[in-house]
Amino acid sequence: MTYYKKKEIILLDYEKLAKEYDFWNLSNIEFSKDETKLLYSVDTKGNESFKLYCKDIKSEKTIQIKG
């Protein structure tokens, strides 16, 4: 039998992303159909005004789409 070690991949580091805010709420996490991008929304004020982000999983680059 051959055993493979699985490498842990952190797609979103919640603590790192939230550290500069007094309030931070992550919501609506979705993968693209081809599973190359991770879409998520964040509320940083507690007023349910979310900003939408898209992270390219391979390059690890994140862009803000809306908000």
N, C-alpha and C positions, 0 to 999 in steps of 0.2 A: 504493500500500500504506500501511496505517496501522500504526504500531508503538506499543505501549503499554509504558510502564515498569512493571515489577512492583515493588510495595512489599514490602520484607522485613518479615515479622512474626515477632517472637520470642514463641513461646508459653510457653516456660519458660527462664528465665535461670539455668542451672545454677550458674554461679559466684556469682551474687547469693544464690541460695537456700542454697548450701552454705557460704558464708563464715564463719558463726558456729560451725561444727561441725568437730571434728577428723576425724570420719568422716561421710561422706554418700554413700548409694547410692540412685540413682534406678532404679526398676524398674516393670514392668507398665504401660507407657504405652498408653492406649486412648482413642479418641474415642467419644462417644455416637453412637447410630445417626443422629441428626439433625445431627451434627457441630457442635453448639453448645457442647459441654462437653468438657473434657479431664480424664480420670481418670488418676491416677498414684499410685504408692506410694513411700515413702521410708523407708530405714533409717538412723538417725543414730547408732547405737551399735555396729553391727557384729555384732549378735546375731540378725539376721534377724527382728527384731520390727518389721514395717513399719507405717507410718501411711498411711492412704488419704486422698487429697485429690481434690477436684473443683474445677476452674477453669472458670468461665463465660467463654468466649472473647470474647464481645462486651463484657461489663462489666469483664472482667479480675479479677473477685473470686474468691478461692479460699477454700474452706471445708474443714476437716478432717472427714472422714466417720467414720473409725474409727482407733483406736490410742491 
